[in-house]
Amino acid sequence: MLTTKEAIERRRSIRKYKPDPIPDEYINALLDAARLAPSGSNAQPWRFKVVKDRESKLKLAQAAFNQPFIADAPVVFVCCADIKGYLDGTVSGLQDIGKIGAIEDRIVKIILNRNEKMKTMRIEDIGPRIAINIGVAVEHIVLRALDFGLGSCWVRLIDEQMIRDIFGWDENIHVVALLPVGYPDESPAPRKRLQIEKILID
């Protein structure tokens, strides 16, 4: 099994996949990795749709501005934020965190006040604010996939409303990304990355 360092270094964006199916136990392990991710106030707003059928994958590829490799992956995770789940989960999560004394009461009050203000916001404005939580969970999937020899590719170029229409979801579900996953049929070279000194701010 890879170390975390090895997984981070070996991860690539894979856009060519072998047709081999992914065992259900692997898929469940990837979802479990996402489930264990941290989130603000432990709200855990991530929701995933696991798509395997060809017809739905073709529709997702179209919703991603006709990127055909999405339909070629054995599995596509539709990575979403449950907005109501976030607002409700923030309250229950804070109660649990407060009971064990992990954060001060004043911080609990600040977060709860912000949570109340968010309830008055337009629903389309809330989704992007909580998307970072889903990003953390998705990256857990991306790195865990390497343990099974699987590759993946973040896809953010999407028509969110088209995806909601495919599955009949309302605006409470904010689609953050598509994540096609499969056994790689390519070995991309490492992409150029900035040196550490370039990412530090004076």
TIKENU-418351 format. One record per residue: x, y, z of N, C-alpha, C, O in turn. Coordinates in steps of 0.2 Angstrom, whole numbers, padded with zeros to 4 digits, always signed. Example, Ala and Ser with C-alpha at 12.3 -4.5 7.8 and 13.67 -1.06 7.14 Angstrom:
2
+0066-0028+0039+0062-0022+0039+0066-0016+0039+0071-0017+0042/+0064-0011+0035+0068-0005+0036+0064+0000+0039+0067+0006+0040/
REM end
This chain:
202
+0004-0006+0000+0000+0000+0000+0004+0006+0000+0010+0006+0003/+0002+0011-0004+0006+0017-0004+0006+0021+0002+0001+0021+0006/+0011+0025+0004+0011+0030+0009+0007+0036+0006+0006+0037+0000/+0005+0040+0011+0002+0046+0009+0006+0050+0004+0004+0053-0001/+0013+0051+0006+0017+0055+0002+0018+0052-0005+0017+0056-0010/+0018+0045-0006+0018+0042-0012+0012+0043-0016+0012+0044-0022/+0006+0043-0013+0000+0044-0016-0001+0051-0019-0003+0052-0025/+0001+0056-0015+0001+0063-0017+0006+0064-0023+0004+0067-0028/+0012+0061-0023+0016+0061-0029+0014+0058-0035+0016+0060-0041/+0011+0052-0034+0009+0048-0040+0002+0050-0043+0001+0048-0049/-0002+0054-0040-0008+0055-0042-0008+0059-0049-0004+0064-0050/-0012+0057-0054-0012+0061-0060-0019+0062-0062-0024+0058-0060/-0021+0066-0067-0027+0067-0069-0028+0062-0075-0024+0063-0080/-0032+0057-0075-0032+0052-0080-0039+0053-0084-0044+0054-0081/-0037+0053-0091-0043+0054-0095-0044+0048-0100-0048+0049-0105/-0040+0043-0099-0041+0037-0103-0041+0031-0098-0037+0030-0094/-0047+0027-0099-0048+0021-0094-0049+0015-0098-0051+0014-0104/-0047+0009-0095-0048+0003-0097-0055+0001-0096-0058+0004-0091/-0058-0003-0099-0066-0005-0098-0067-0009-0092-0073-0010-0091/-0062-0012-0089-0063-0016-0083-0067-0013-0078-0066-0007-0076/-0072-0017-0076-0077-0014-0070-0073-0014-0064-0068-0017-0063/-0076-0009-0060-0073-0008-0053-0077-0012-0048-0083-0011-0048/-0074-0017-0044-0078-0020-0039-0081-0016-0034-0079-0011-0032/-0087-0018-0032-0091-0014-0027-0088-0013-0021-0088-0007-0018/-0083-0018-0019-0080-0016-0012-0075-0011-0013-0074-0007-0008/-0072-0010-0019-0068-0004-0020-0072+0003-0020-0070+0008-0017/-0078+0003-0023-0082+0009-0023-0084+0010-0016-0084+0016-0014/-0086+0005-0012-0088+0007-0005-0082+0009-0001-0083+0014+0003/-0076+0007-0003-0070+0009+0001-0068+0017-0001-0066+0021+0004/-0070+0019-0007-0069+0026-0009-0074+0030-0006-0072+0035-0003/-0080+0028-0005-0085+0032-0002-0084+0032+0006-0085+0037+0009/-0081+0027+0009-0079+0027+0016-0073+0032+0017-0073+0035+0022/-0069+0033+0012-0064+0038+0013-0066+0045+0013-0064+0049+0017/-0071+0046+0008-0075+0052+0008-0078+0054+0015-0078+0059+0017/-0082+0048+0017-0086+0049+0023-0081+0051+0029-0084+0055+0034/-0075+0049+0029-0071+0051+0035-0067+0058+0034-0063+0060+0039/-0069+0061+0029-0066+0068+0028-0068+0073+0033-0073+0072+0036/-0064+0078+0035-0066+0083+0039-0071+0088+0036-0070+0089+0030/-0075+0092+0040-0079+0097+0037-0081+0102+0042-0080+0101+0048/-0082+0108+0040-0084+0113+0045-0089+0112+0049-0095+0110+0047/-0088+0112+0056-0093+0111+0061-0095+0103+0061-0101+0101+0063/-0091+0099+0057-0093+0092+0056-0100+0091+0053-0104+0087+0055/-0102+0096+0049-0108+0096+0046-0109+0090+0040-0115+0088+0039/-0103+0088+0037-0103+0082+0033-0109+0083+0027-0113+0079+0026/-0108+0088+0023-0113+0090+0018-0112+0086+0012-0117+0087+0007/-0107+0082+0011-0106+0079+0005-0111+0073+0003-0113+0070+0008/-0113+0073-0003-0118+0068-0006-0115+0066-0012-0112+0070-0016/-0115+0059-0014-0112+0056-0020-0117+0052-0023-0121+0048-0020/-0118+0053-0030-0121+0048-0034-0116+0044-0038-0112+0047-0042/-0117+0038-0038-0112+0033-0041-0116+0031-0047-0121+0027-0047/-0113+0033-0053-0116+0031-0060-0111+0026-0063-0105+0027-0064/-0115+0021-0065-0111+0015-0069-0115+0014-0076-0111+0012-0081/-0121+0016-0077-0124+0014-0083-0122+0019-0089-0121+0025-0088/-0122+0016-0095-0119+0020-0100-0123+0026-0102-0120+0031-0104/-0130+0025-0102-0134+0031-0104-0133+0037-0100-0133+0042-0102/-0133+0036-0093-0132+0041-0089-0125+0044-0089-0124+0050-0089/-0120+0040-0090-0113+0043-0091-0113+0047-0097-0109+0052-0098/-0116+0045-0103-0116+0049-0109-0119+0056-0108-0117+0061-0110/-0125+0056-0104-0128+0062-0102-0123+0067-0098-0123+0073-0099/-0120+0064-0093-0115+0067-0089-0109+0070-0093-0107+0076-0092/-0107+0066-0098-0102+0069-0103-0105+0075-0107-0101+0080-0108/-0111+0075-0109-0114+0080-0112-0114+0086-0108-0113+0092-0110/-0116+0085-0101-0117+0090-0096-0110+0093-0095-0110+0099-0092/-0105+0090-0096-0098+0092-0095-0095+0095-0102-0089+0095-0103/-0100+0098-0105-0098+0101-0112-0094+0097-0117-0089+0098-0120/-0098+0091-0117-0096+0085-0122-0088+0083-0121-0084+0083-0126/-0087+0081-0115-0080+0078-0114-0081+0071-0114-0083+0068-0109/-0079+0067-0119-0081+0060-0120-0078+0055-0115-0081+0050-0114/-0072+0057-0112-0069+0052-0108-0073+0051-0102-0072+0046-0098/-0077+0056-0100-0081+0054-0094-0086+0048-0095-0087+0044-0090/-0089+0048-0101-0093+0042-0102-0089+0035-0103-0092+0030-0102/-0082+0036-0104-0078+0030-0105-0076+0027-0098-0074+0021-0098/-0076+0031-0093-0074+0028-0086-0079+0023-0084-0085+0024-0085/-0077+0018-0080-0082+0013-0078-0087+0016-0073-0093+0014-0073/-0084+0021-0069-0089+0024-0064-0088+0031-0064-0082+0034-0065/-0093+0035-0063-0093+0042-0062-0096+0044-0055-0102+0042-0054/-0092+0047-0051-0095+0050-0045-0098+0057-0046-0094+0061-0048/-0104+0058-0045-0107+0065-0045-0106+0067-0038-0110+0065-0034/-0102+0072-0037-0100+0075-0031-0104+0081-0029-0103+0086-0032/-0108+0081-0024-0113+0086-0022-0113+0088-0015-0110+0085-0011/-0116+0094-0014-0117+0097-0007-0124+0097-0006-0128+0099-0010/-0126+0094+0000-0133+0095+0002-0134+0101+0006-0131+0101+0012/-0137+0106+0003-0137+0113+0007-0141+0112+0013-0139+0115+0018/-0147+0109+0013-0151+0109+0019-0147+0104+0024-0147+0106+0030/-0144+0099+0022-0140+0095+0026-0134+0099+0030-0132+0097+0035/-0131+0103+0026-0126+0107+0029-0129+0112+0034-0126+0112+0040/-0134+0115+0033-0137+0120+0038-0139+0116+0044-0138+0119+0050/-0142+0111+0043-0144+0107+0049-0139+0103+0052-0138+0103+0059/-0134+0101+0048-0128+0097+0051-0124+0102+0055-0120+0099+0060/-0123+0108+0053-0119+0113+0057-0121+0113+0064-0117+0114+0069/-0128+0114+0065-0131+0114+0072-0129+0108+0076-0127+0109+0081/-0131+0102+0073-0130+0096+0077-0122+0095+0078-0120+0092+0083/-0118+0096+0073-0111+0095+0074-0108+0100+0079-0104+0098+0083/-0110+0106+0079-0108+0111+0084-0110+0108+0091-0106+0109+0096/-0116+0106+0092-0118+0103+0098-0113+0098+0101-0111+0098+0107/-0112+0093+0096-0107+0088+0098-0100+0090+0100-0097+0088+0105/-0098+0095+0096-0091+0098+0097-0091+0102+0103-0086+0102+0107/-0096+0106+0105-0096+0110+0111-0097+0105+0117-0094+0107+0122/-0100+0100+0117-0100+0095+0122-0094+0093+0125-0092+0092+0131/-0089+0092+0120-0083+0089+0122-0078+0094+0123-0072+0093+0125/-0080+0101+0122-0075+0106+0124-0070+0107+0119-0065+0110+0120/-0071+0105+0112-0066+0106+0107-0065+0113+0105-0060+0115+0103/-0071+0117+0105-0071+0124+0104-0074+0128+0109-0079+0126+0113/-0073+0134+0110-0075+0139+0115-0083+0140+0113-0085+0140+0108/-0087+0142+0119-0094+0144+0118-0094+0150+0113-0099+0150+0109/-0090+0154+0114-0091+0161+0110-0090+0159+0102-0093+0162+0098/-0086+0154+0101-0085+0152+0094-0091+0148+0091-0093+0149+0086/-0094+0144+0095-0100+0141+0094-0106+0146+0092-0109+0145+0087/-0106+0151+0096-0111+0157+0095-0110+0160+0088-0114+0162+0085/-0103+0162+0087-0102+0165+0080-0104+0161+0075-0107+0163+0070/-0102+0154+0075-0104+0150+0069-0111+0149+0068-0114+0149+0063/-0115+0148+0074-0122+0148+0074-0125+0154+0071-0130+0154+0067/-0123+0160+0073-0125+0166+0070-0124+0167+0062-0129+0169+0059/-0118+0164+0060-0117+0164+0053-0122+0159+0049-0124+0161+0044/-0123+0154+0053-0127+0149+0050-0134+0152+0049-0138+0150+0044/-0137+0155+0054-0143+0158+0053-0144+0163+0047-0149+0164+0044/-0138+0167+0047-0138+0172+0041-0138+0168+0034-0141+0171+0030/-0135+0163+0034-0135+0159+0028-0142+0157+0026-0143+0156+0020/-0146+0155+0031-0153+0153+0029-0157+0158+0025-0162+0157+0022/-0155+0164+0026-0158+0170+0022-0155+0171+0015-0158+0175+0012/-0150+0168+0014-0146+0169+0007-0150+0165+0002-0154+0161+0003/-0149+0167-0004-0151+0164-0010-0148+0157-0010-0142+0156-0009/-0152+0152-0012-0149+0145-0011-0143+0144-0016-0139+0140-0015/-0143+0148-0022-0138+0147-0027-0131+0150-0024-0126+0149-0027/-0132+0154-0019-0126+0158-0016-0123+0153-0011-0117+0154-0009/-0127+0149-0008-0125+0145-0002-0120+0140-0005-0115+0138-0002/-0122+0136-0010-0118+0131-0013-0111+0132-0013-0107+0128-0011/-0109+0137-0017-0102+0138-0018-0098+0140-0011-0092+0138-0011/-0102+0142-0006-0098+0144+0000-0097+0137+0004-0092+0137+0008/-0100+0132+0003-0099+0126+0006-0096+0120+0002-0094+0115+0005/-0094+0122-0004-0091+0117-0009-0084+0115-0006-0082+0109-0008/-0081+0119-0003-0074+0117+0000-0074+0111+0004-0070+0107+0003/-0080+0110+0007-0081+0104+0011-0081+0097+0007-0078+0092+0008/-0084+0098+0001-0085+0093-0003-0078+0091-0007-0076+0086-0008/-0074+0097-0008-0068+0096-0011-0063+0092-0007-0059+0088-0010/-0063+0093+0000-0059+0089+0004-0061+0081+0004-0057+0077+0003/-0068+0080+0004-0070+0073+0003-0068+0070-0003-0066+0064-0004/-0069+0074-0009-0067+0071-0015-0059+0069-0016-0058+0064-0019/-0055+0074-0013-0048+0072-0013-0046+0066-0009-0042+0062-0011/-0050+0064-0004-0049+0058+0000-0051+0052-0005-0047+0047-0005/-0056+0053-0009-0057+0048-0014-0052+0047-0019-0049+0042-0021/-0049+0053-0022-0044+0053-0027-0038+0049-0024-0035+0045-0028/-0036+0051-0018-0030+0047-0016-0031+0040-0014-0026+0036-0015/-0036+0039-0011-0038+0032-0009-0038+0027-0015-0037+0021-0015/-0041+0030-0021-0041+0026-0027-0035+0023-0029-0035+0018-0032/-0029+0026-0027-0023+0024-0030-0021+0017-0026-0017+0013-0029/-0024+0016-0020-0022+0010-0017-0025+0004-0021-0023-0002-0020/-0030+0005-0025-0033+0000-0029-0031+0000-0036-0033-0004-0041/-0026+0004-0038-0023+0005-0045-0028+0009-0049-0028+0008-0055/-0032+0013-0046-0037+0017-0050-0035+0024-0051-0031+0027-0047/-0037+0027-0056-0035+0034-0058-0042+0037-0058-0047+0035-0058/-0041+0044-0058-0047+0048-0058-0046+0055-0061-0040+0057-0063/-0051+0059-0062-0050+0066-0064-0055+0071-0062-0061+0069-0063/-0053+0076-0058-0058+0081-0056-0061+0084-0063-0057+0086-0067/-0067+0085-0063-0071+0089-0068-0075+0094-0065-0080+0092-0062/-0073+0100-0066-0077+0106-0064-0081+0110-0069-0085+0114-0068/-0079+0108-0076-0082+0112-0081-0089+0108-0083-0089+0103-0087/-0094+0110-0079-0100+0106-0079-0106+0111-0080-0106+0117-0078/-0112+0109-0083-0118+0113-0082-0122+0110-0077-0125+0104-0077/-0122+0113-0071-0125+0111-0065-0132+0109-0066-0135+0104-0063/-0136+0114-0069-0143+0113-0069-0145+0107-0074-0149+0103-0072/-0141+0106-0079-0142+0100-0083-0141+0093-0079-0145+0089-0080/-0136+0093-0075-0135+0087-0071-0140+0086-0066-0143+0081-0065/-0143+0092-0063-0149+0091-0058-0155+0088-0062-0158+0084-0059/-0155+0091-0068-0161+0088-0072-0161+0081-0074-0166+0077-0074/-0155+0079-0075-0154+0071-0077-0156+0067-0071-0160+0062-0073/-0155+0069-0065-0157+0065-0059-0163+0067-0056-0166+0064-0051/-0166+0073-0058-0172+0075-0055-0171+0078-0048-0176+0078-0044/-0165+0081-0047-0164+0085-0041-0166+0092-0041-0167+0095-0046/-0168+0094-0035-0170+0101-0034-0163+0105-0032-0158+0103-0032/-0164+0112-0031-0159+0116-0030-0155+0115-0023-0150+0118-0022/-0158+0111-0019-0155+0110-0013-0148+0106-0014-0144+0106-0010/-0148+0102-0020-0142+0099-0021-0138+0103-0026-0139+0105-0031/-0132+0105-0023-0127+0109-0027-0122+0104-0030-0118+0101-0026/-0121+0104-0036-0116+0099-0040-0110+0103-0040-0109+0108-0043/-0105+0100-0037-0098+0103-0036-0093+0100-0041-0090+0104-0044/-0094+0094-0043-0089+0091-0048-0091+0084-0050-0095+0081-0047/-0089+0082-0056-0089+0075-0058-0082+0072-0057-0077+0075-0058/-0082+0066-0055-0076+0062-0054-0076+0055-0057-0078+0050-0054/-0074+0055-0064-0073+0048-0067-0068+0044-0064-0062+0047-0062/-0069+0038-0063-0064+0034-0060-0063+0027-0063-0068+0024-0066/-0057+0025-0064-0056+0018-0068-0049+0016-0068-0045+0020-0065/-0048+0011-0071-0041+0008-0071-0037+0012-0077-0040+0012-0083/-0032+0016-0076-0029+0020-0081-0027+0016-0087-0024+0011-0087/-0028+0019-0093-0025+0017-0099-0020+0022-0102-0020+0022-0108/-0017+0025-0098-0012+0030-0099-0008+0031-0093-0010+0030-0088/-0002+0034-0094+0003+0036-0089+0006+0043-0090+0011+0043-0092/+0002+0048-0088+0004+0055-0090+0010+0056-0086+0011+0054-0080/+0015+0060-0089+0020+0063-0085+0018+0068-0080+0013+0071-0080/+0022+0069-0075+0021+0074-0070+0020+0081-0073+0024+0083-0077/+0015+0085-0071+0014+0092-0073+0018+0096-0069+0020+0095-0064/+0020+0102-0073+0024+0107-0069+0021+0110-0063+0015+0111-0063/+0024+0110-0058+0022+0113-0051+0026+0118-0049+0033+0118-0050/+0024+0123-0046+0027+0129-0043+0032+0127-0038+0030+0122-0034/+0038+0130-0037+0042+0128-0031+0039+0131-0025+0035+0136-0025/+0041+0128-0019+0039+0130-0013+0039+0138-0012+0035+0141-0009/+0045+0141-0014+0046+0148-0013+0041+0152-0017+0040+0158-0015/+0038+0149-0022+0033+0153-0026+0026+0153-0023+0022+0157-0025/+0025+0148-0019+0018+0148-0016+0018+0151-0009+0013+0151-0006/+0024+0154-0006+0024+0158+0000+0022+0165-0001+0025+0168-0006/+0018+0168+0003+0017+0175+0003+0021+0179+0009+0021+0176+0014/+0024+0184+0007+0028+0188+0012+0023+0191+0016+0026+0195+0021/
REM end
